[in-house]
């Protein structure tokens, strides 16, 4: 894949991620609009750090991707995008959570 095509893939991936993050904002935010509260709540329930709660939630997407990778052509591009967008979004959420926690 040449550089221009690759750049196009990355740009579209980021557009897809932002779309999904916006679509899911209300579903995953608390009443005050905190997008990260679910990780704090899950962490408190489990007695772990919020970052551990987030990575645990992300792990299910990675595990699914790993299973799909055994036979990539058995899945549609839509199936792949559903998983890769969600996993990528967890990395964005992790960065936001680290900032929220005051990590420098």
Buried (B, 14 or more C-beta within 10 A) or exposed (E): EEEEEEEEEEEEBEEBBEEBBEEEEEEBBEEEEEBBBBBBEBBEEEEEBBBBBBBBBBEEBBEBBEEBEEEEEEBEEEEBBBBBBBBBBBEEBBEBBBEBEEEE
